[in-house]
């Protein structure tokens, strides 16, 4: 493995760790509320193991100060979850209410 590949690997690992940290902080310190699934997008990718389908969920909810918000919640797995119109539990940070985390 060359130095360029190692640098790319380190950058990818750092981004993944940062995203995991942000999710952890939101789950730990966020405000819990119910949201309605407003849209679902599906993306299929091909790799050496075949095709993989991932789903991104869009939800609408009202913050604790009464503001309507919409957020995109990426599903970390490849399994489809709730349907449009379903109510799900989320958490968000007051300083960034349009970034929600799905609480399963």
Buried (B, 14 or more C-beta within 10 A) or exposed (E): EEEEEEEEEEEEEEEEEEEEEBBEEBEEEBBEBEBBBBEBEEEEEEEEEEEEEBBEBBBEBEBEEEEEBEBEBEBEEEEEBBEEEEEBEBBBBEEEBEBBBBBE
